[in-house]
């Protein structure tokens, strides 16, 4: 090592002497500058090459090289590209709706003032559960009319019974008995009419019986749930005056819902009644819900040239909500020779999807791909991979970081 240093120093002195001989003494600054340039241009064979510590080396510009420690830390897992049959499906845009057979708009049958609201939006209720209470003057008048009607009926019954007794005693004529009988029948008809009016106003039979027994008016209207379900809309506040027919609550049983899709004319031939399908909601893009086609329209929309299809889907966990966007996926055959990989292996590249292909235990190649159909956890590959390639399914985060640091471009 010392001999090399001495020979290098002698070489530099010889170059300096040659420069001095060729440059006039009148230009010392020029000489100094030339000496500096010569010194910088001299190659020092004894100096080692400079490298940046703490970074994975790139022996090949198209590969990402990791150390054994980095491979172990990343816990990289791979899966092979396989070839085989893959189901082919068609997808139709759709929207989730409440099952109209299990949906009720709760409205009052009589105007009144809200005195109590017993439930709120999102609350589950049982059949006949109290939703709200109204104070109604109209109901008070109807109950009063009923009490008067049953009083007149009672009076007419007494008069008719007395007339019959007098007729048997030859004290009154038959005409008097018949007149009393007509009054009695009229009173009974009026009593039934008054009772029917209370029933039409939503007063239960038990309350009508109590009214007749206690002779006490209670002008309170109970708004009750028509069946077991969930309150999905509330449109009243305490103290508000509501009118007959005003929509106060919407109660729906969301344990199963409808998904209504629009099928293009060219795909009508693939749809049939009672066919099993899958529903993919925008809120859950990587999951699906099994359903059954329960209605197929007999006509097409003339403006969109699409056919309405209704799918009934079980929804026990209430994940599907009315007005959600969704897709109805209908399987119509299969590809017999498709390349497939796990969906988790697909990474988001700068422009197109990509995967990392394992070349050996420490080398990985980023590669652009073109994906095709997707089903569950698997996707098909149109371009970019071959059968048997090993793609990274776990640990891709470290590989992406190394790719960004080294500016490695994925292989087309």
C-alpha positions as CSV (number, residue, x, y, z in Angstrom):
1,X,0.0,0.0,0.0
2,X,2.9,2.4,0.8
3,X,4.7,1.7,-2.5
4,X,1.5,2.6,-4.4
5,X,1.2,5.9,-2.6
6,X,4.9,6.8,-3.3
7,X,4.5,5.9,-7.0
8,X,1.3,7.9,-7.3
9,X,3.1,11.0,-5.7
10,X,6.0,10.7,-8.1
11,X,3.6,10.5,-11.0
12,X,1.9,13.7,-9.8
13,X,5.2,15.5,-9.4
14,X,6.2,14.6,-13.0
15,X,2.9,16.0,-14.3
16,X,3.4,19.2,-12.4
17,X,6.9,19.6,-13.7
18,X,5.7,19.2,-17.3
19,X,3.1,21.8,-16.7
20,X,5.6,24.3,-15.3
21,X,7.9,23.8,-18.2
22,X,5.3,24.6,-20.8
23,X,3.7,27.7,-19.1
24,X,5.5,31.0,-19.0
25,X,6.6,32.4,-15.6
26,X,4.6,35.5,-16.3
27,X,1.3,33.7,-15.7
28,X,1.5,32.2,-12.2
29,X,-2.3,32.3,-11.6
30,X,-2.9,30.3,-14.8
31,X,-0.3,27.7,-13.7
32,X,-2.0,27.3,-10.3
33,X,-5.4,26.7,-12.0
34,X,-4.0,24.1,-14.3
35,X,-2.4,22.3,-11.4
36,X,-5.7,22.2,-9.6
37,X,-7.5,20.7,-12.7
38,X,-4.8,18.1,-13.2
39,X,-5.0,17.1,-9.5
40,X,-8.8,16.7,-9.7
41,X,-8.5,14.7,-12.9
42,X,-6.0,12.2,-11.5
43,X,-7.5,8.8,-10.8
44,X,-6.8,7.5,-7.4
45,X,-6.9,3.7,-7.8
46,X,-6.5,3.1,-4.1
47,X,-9.8,4.8,-3.1
48,X,-12.8,2.5,-2.6
49,X,-16.1,3.2,-4.4
50,X,-18.7,5.3,-2.4
51,X,-21.9,3.6,-1.5
52,X,-24.9,4.7,0.5
53,X,-25.2,2.6,3.7
54,X,-28.5,1.3,5.0
55,X,-30.3,0.7,1.6
56,X,-31.1,-2.3,-0.4
57,X,-28.8,-2.6,-3.5
58,X,-30.1,-2.9,-7.1
59,X,-27.9,-5.5,-8.9
60,X,-30.5,-5.4,-11.7
61,X,-32.4,-2.2,-12.6
62,X,-35.7,-4.2,-13.0
63,X,-35.6,-6.0,-9.7
64,X,-36.0,-5.1,-6.0
65,X,-33.3,-6.7,-3.9
66,X,-33.9,-7.2,-0.2
67,X,-31.6,-8.4,2.5
68,X,-32.4,-11.6,4.5
69,X,-33.3,-9.4,7.5
70,X,-35.7,-7.3,5.4
71,X,-37.4,-10.4,3.9
72,X,-37.8,-11.8,7.4
73,X,-39.2,-8.5,8.8
74,X,-41.7,-8.1,5.9
75,X,-43.1,-11.7,6.4
76,X,-43.6,-12.0,2.7
77,X,-46.1,-14.6,1.4
78,X,-46.7,-15.5,-2.2
79,X,-49.3,-17.4,-4.2
80,X,-49.0,-19.0,-7.6
81,X,-50.9,-17.8,-10.7
82,X,-53.3,-20.6,-11.5
83,X,-55.2,-21.5,-14.7
84,X,-58.7,-23.0,-14.8
85,X,-62.5,-22.3,-15.1
86,X,-63.8,-19.0,-13.8
87,X,-67.5,-18.1,-13.6
88,X,-68.6,-15.3,-16.0
89,X,-71.2,-12.9,-14.8
90,X,-73.1,-9.8,-15.8
91,X,-73.8,-6.8,-13.5
92,X,-76.7,-4.5,-13.5
93,X,-77.1,-1.2,-11.7
94,X,-79.6,-1.2,-8.9
95,X,-80.8,0.5,-5.7
96,X,-81.9,-0.9,-2.3
97,X,-85.5,-0.3,-1.3
98,X,-87.6,-1.3,1.7
99,X,-89.8,-4.4,1.1
100,X,-93.1,-2.7,0.3
101,X,-95.0,-5.8,1.6
102,X,-93.4,-5.0,5.0
103,X,-93.7,-1.2,5.0
104,X,-96.4,0.9,6.5
105,X,-97.1,4.7,6.5
106,X,-98.7,5.4,9.8
107,X,-101.3,8.2,9.5
108,X,-104.0,9.5,11.9
109,X,-107.7,8.8,11.1
110,X,-108.7,12.0,12.9
111,X,-107.1,15.5,13.3
112,X,-105.7,16.4,16.7
113,X,-102.9,17.9,18.8
114,X,-99.8,15.8,19.6
115,X,-99.6,15.3,23.3
116,X,-96.9,12.6,23.4
117,X,-94.3,11.0,21.1
118,X,-93.2,7.6,22.3
119,X,-90.6,6.5,19.7
120,X,-87.9,8.0,17.6
121,X,-86.3,7.2,14.3
122,X,-84.3,4.0,14.3
123,X,-86.1,2.4,17.2
124,X,-87.4,-1.1,16.9
125,X,-91.1,-1.6,17.8
126,X,-93.5,-4.4,18.3
127,X,-97.0,-4.8,16.9
128,X,-99.5,-2.5,18.6
129,X,-96.7,-0.6,20.4
130,X,-97.6,3.0,21.2
131,X,-96.0,5.5,18.8
132,X,-97.8,8.8,19.7
133,X,-100.8,10.2,21.5
134,X,-103.2,12.9,20.1
135,X,-105.8,15.0,21.8
136,X,-108.8,15.2,19.4
137,X,-111.9,17.4,19.9
138,X,-113.5,15.6,17.1
139,X,-113.1,12.3,18.9
140,X,-114.6,13.8,22.0
141,X,-117.7,14.8,20.0
142,X,-117.9,11.3,18.4
143,X,-117.8,9.7,21.9
144,X,-120.4,12.0,23.1
145,X,-122.6,11.2,20.1
146,X,-122.2,7.5,20.9
147,X,-123.2,8.0,24.6
148,X,-126.3,9.8,23.5
149,X,-127.2,7.1,20.9
150,X,-127.0,4.3,23.5
151,X,-129.1,6.4,25.9
152,X,-131.8,6.9,23.3
153,X,-131.6,3.2,22.5
154,X,-132.1,2.3,26.1
155,X,-135.0,4.7,26.3
156,X,-136.6,3.3,23.2
157,X,-136.3,-0.3,24.4
158,X,-138.1,0.7,27.6
159,X,-140.9,2.4,25.8
160,X,-141.3,-0.5,23.4
161,X,-141.5,-3.0,26.2
162,X,-144.0,-0.9,28.1
163,X,-146.2,-0.6,24.9
164,X,-146.2,-4.3,24.5
165,X,-147.4,-4.8,28.1
166,X,-150.1,-2.2,27.6
167,X,-151.2,-3.8,24.4
168,X,-151.6,-7.1,26.1
169,X,-153.7,-5.4,28.7
170,X,-155.8,-3.9,26.0
171,X,-154.7,-0.4,27.1
172,X,-153.2,0.7,23.8
173,X,-153.7,-0.1,20.2
174,X,-151.5,-2.2,17.9
175,X,-150.5,1.0,16.1
176,X,-149.0,2.4,19.2
177,X,-146.9,-0.7,19.7
178,X,-145.7,-0.6,16.1
179,X,-144.8,3.0,16.4
180,X,-142.7,2.3,19.6
181,X,-141.1,-0.6,17.8
182,X,-140.0,1.7,14.9
183,X,-138.6,4.2,17.3
184,X,-136.7,1.4,19.1
185,X,-135.2,0.1,15.8
186,X,-134.2,3.6,14.7
187,X,-132.4,4.2,18.1
188,X,-130.6,0.9,17.7
189,X,-129.5,1.8,14.2
190,X,-128.2,5.2,15.4
191,X,-126.3,3.5,18.2
192,X,-124.6,1.1,15.8
193,X,-123.8,4.0,13.5
194,X,-122.2,5.9,16.4
195,X,-120.2,2.8,17.4
196,X,-119.0,2.2,13.8
197,X,-117.8,5.8,13.6
198,X,-115.7,5.3,16.6
199,X,-114.2,2.2,15.1
200,X,-113.5,4.1,11.9
201,X,-111.7,6.7,13.9
202,X,-109.4,3.9,15.2
203,X,-110.9,3.5,18.7
204,X,-110.4,-0.2,19.8
205,X,-113.3,-2.3,20.9
206,X,-112.0,-2.4,24.4
207,X,-112.1,1.4,24.6
208,X,-115.7,1.5,23.3
209,X,-116.8,-1.0,25.9
210,X,-115.1,1.1,28.6
211,X,-116.9,4.2,27.3
212,X,-120.3,2.5,27.4
213,X,-119.6,1.1,30.9
214,X,-118.0,4.2,32.6
215,X,-119.9,6.9,30.6
216,X,-116.6,8.9,30.6
217,X,-115.2,10.6,27.5
218,X,-111.5,10.3,26.8
219,X,-110.6,12.3,23.6
220,X,-107.2,10.7,23.3
221,X,-106.1,9.0,20.1
222,X,-103.4,6.3,20.3
223,X,-101.2,5.9,17.2
224,X,-99.8,2.4,17.3
225,X,-97.4,0.2,15.2
226,X,-99.1,-2.0,12.6
227,X,-96.5,-4.8,12.9
228,X,-93.0,-5.6,14.2
229,X,-90.4,-3.4,12.6
230,X,-88.2,-0.3,12.8
231,X,-89.2,3.3,12.7
232,X,-87.4,4.8,9.7
233,X,-89.3,8.1,9.5
234,X,-90.9,10.4,12.1
235,X,-92.8,13.6,11.0
236,X,-94.3,15.1,14.2
237,X,-93.3,17.0,17.3
238,X,-95.1,17.5,20.6
239,X,-97.8,20.2,20.5
240,X,-98.1,20.0,16.8
241,X,-101.6,20.0,15.1
242,X,-101.8,17.1,12.7
243,X,-104.5,16.5,10.1
244,X,-106.3,13.4,9.0
245,X,-104.1,11.4,6.6
246,X,-100.9,13.2,7.4
247,X,-97.9,10.9,7.4
248,X,-96.6,10.7,10.9
249,X,-94.3,7.6,10.9
250,X,-92.9,5.1,8.5
251,X,-92.4,1.6,10.0
252,X,-90.6,-1.0,8.0
253,X,-89.4,-4.5,8.6
254,X,-85.9,-4.4,7.2
255,X,-85.0,-8.0,7.9
256,X,-85.4,-8.5,4.2
257,X,-85.2,-5.8,1.5
258,X,-85.8,-5.3,-2.2
259,X,-83.0,-4.5,-4.7
260,X,-84.5,-3.2,-7.9
261,X,-82.2,-3.4,-11.0
262,X,-82.4,-2.2,-14.5
263,X,-81.5,-4.9,-17.1
264,X,-80.5,-3.8,-20.6
265,X,-82.5,-5.2,-23.5
266,X,-79.5,-7.3,-24.7
267,X,-79.3,-9.1,-21.4
268,X,-83.0,-9.9,-20.9
269,X,-82.4,-13.4,-22.1
270,X,-80.2,-14.2,-19.1
271,X,-82.9,-13.3,-16.5
272,X,-85.6,-15.6,-15.1
273,X,-87.9,-15.8,-12.2
274,X,-86.6,-17.4,-9.0
275,X,-83.0,-17.2,-10.2
276,X,-80.3,-16.9,-7.6
277,X,-78.1,-13.9,-7.8
278,X,-75.6,-11.9,-5.8
279,X,-75.9,-8.2,-4.7
280,X,-72.8,-6.0,-4.3
281,X,-73.5,-2.8,-2.4
282,X,-71.3,0.3,-3.0
283,X,-70.9,0.5,0.8
284,X,-69.4,-3.0,0.9
285,X,-67.4,-3.4,-2.3
286,X,-65.6,-6.5,-1.4
287,X,-68.6,-8.4,0.0
288,X,-71.8,-9.8,-1.5
289,X,-75.3,-10.7,-0.4
290,X,-77.2,-13.7,-1.8
291,X,-80.7,-13.0,-3.2
292,X,-83.4,-14.4,-5.4
293,X,-85.2,-12.7,-8.3
294,X,-88.8,-12.4,-7.2
295,X,-90.2,-10.2,-10.0
296,X,-89.4,-9.7,-13.7
297,X,-91.2,-6.9,-15.5
298,X,-93.2,-7.8,-18.6
299,X,-92.4,-4.5,-20.3
300,X,-89.4,-2.4,-21.0
301,X,-88.9,1.3,-20.3
302,X,-89.3,2.9,-23.7
303,X,-86.9,5.7,-22.9
304,X,-84.0,3.7,-21.4
305,X,-84.7,0.3,-23.1
306,X,-84.2,-1.5,-19.7
307,X,-86.3,-4.0,-17.8
308,X,-87.1,-3.8,-14.1
309,X,-86.0,-6.8,-12.0
310,X,-86.7,-7.1,-8.3
311,X,-84.4,-9.1,-6.1
312,X,-85.4,-10.1,-2.5
313,X,-82.4,-10.2,-0.1
314,X,-82.3,-11.4,3.5
315,X,-80.9,-8.6,5.7
316,X,-80.8,-9.8,9.3
317,X,-78.0,-7.5,10.3
318,X,-79.6,-4.4,8.7
319,X,-76.4,-3.8,6.6
320,X,-78.4,-3.0,3.5
321,X,-80.3,0.2,3.9
322,X,-83.0,1.8,1.6
323,X,-81.6,4.1,-1.2
324,X,-78.2,2.5,-1.2
325,X,-76.6,2.0,-4.6
326,X,-75.8,-1.6,-5.5
327,X,-75.1,-4.0,-8.4
328,X,-77.0,-7.2,-9.1
329,X,-74.5,-9.8,-10.3
330,X,-76.0,-12.6,-12.4
331,X,-73.8,-15.6,-13.4
332,X,-74.2,-16.7,-17.0
333,X,-71.6,-19.4,-17.7
334,X,-67.8,-19.6,-17.1
335,X,-64.4,-19.2,-18.7
336,X,-62.7,-22.5,-19.0
337,X,-59.1,-21.3,-19.3
338,X,-58.6,-18.2,-17.1
339,X,-55.5,-17.1,-15.2
340,X,-56.5,-16.1,-11.6
341,X,-54.7,-14.7,-8.6
342,X,-55.8,-13.6,-5.1
343,X,-57.3,-10.1,-5.2
344,X,-55.0,-9.0,-2.3
345,X,-52.0,-9.4,-4.6
346,X,-53.1,-6.5,-6.9
347,X,-51.5,-3.2,-5.9
348,X,-52.3,0.3,-7.1
349,X,-49.6,1.4,-9.4
350,X,-49.0,5.0,-10.8
351,X,-51.2,4.4,-13.8
352,X,-52.3,0.7,-13.9
353,X,-52.6,-2.1,-11.4
354,X,-49.4,-4.0,-10.6
355,X,-48.1,-7.0,-8.7
356,X,-44.8,-8.1,-7.3
357,X,-43.5,-11.3,-8.8
358,X,-41.0,-13.4,-6.8
359,X,-37.8,-14.2,-8.7
360,X,-35.8,-15.8,-5.9
361,X,-35.7,-15.6,-2.1
362,X,-34.5,-12.0,-2.1
363,X,-35.4,-10.6,-5.5
364,X,-38.9,-9.3,-6.6
365,X,-40.0,-7.8,-9.9
366,X,-42.7,-5.2,-10.0
367,X,-44.9,-5.9,-13.0
368,X,-47.9,-4.1,-14.6
369,X,-51.0,-6.2,-15.2
370,X,-54.4,-6.0,-16.8
371,X,-57.2,-7.4,-14.6
372,X,-60.5,-8.9,-15.8
373,X,-63.5,-10.2,-13.9
374,X,-63.5,-10.4,-10.2
375,X,-65.4,-12.8,-7.9
376,X,-65.0,-12.9,-4.2
377,X,-61.3,-13.0,-3.3
378,X,-60.1,-13.9,-6.8
379,X,-59.5,-11.9,-10.0
380,X,-58.7,-12.9,-13.5
381,X,-55.6,-11.7,-15.3
382,X,-55.8,-10.6,-18.9
383,X,-52.2,-9.5,-19.4
384,X,-48.9,-9.4,-17.5
385,X,-48.6,-12.8,-15.8
386,X,-48.0,-16.4,-16.8
387,X,-49.2,-19.6,-15.1
388,X,-46.9,-20.5,-12.3
389,X,-45.7,-17.0,-11.5
390,X,-45.4,-16.4,-7.8
391,X,-47.1,-13.1,-6.8
392,X,-46.7,-11.5,-3.4
393,X,-49.9,-11.6,-1.3
394,X,-48.4,-10.3,2.0
395,X,-45.6,-7.9,2.7
396,X,-46.0,-5.7,-0.5
397,X,-45.8,-2.5,1.6
398,X,-42.1,-2.9,2.0
399,X,-41.6,-3.7,-1.6
400,X,-43.6,-0.6,-2.7
401,X,-41.4,1.5,-0.4
402,X,-38.2,0.2,-1.9
403,X,-39.6,0.7,-5.4
404,X,-40.3,4.3,-4.6
405,X,-36.9,4.9,-3.1
406,X,-35.0,3.3,-6.0
407,X,-37.4,4.7,-8.7
408,X,-37.9,1.2,-10.1
409,X,-40.5,1.2,-12.9
410,X,-42.8,-1.9,-13.1
411,X,-42.2,-4.2,-16.1
412,X,-44.9,-3.8,-18.8
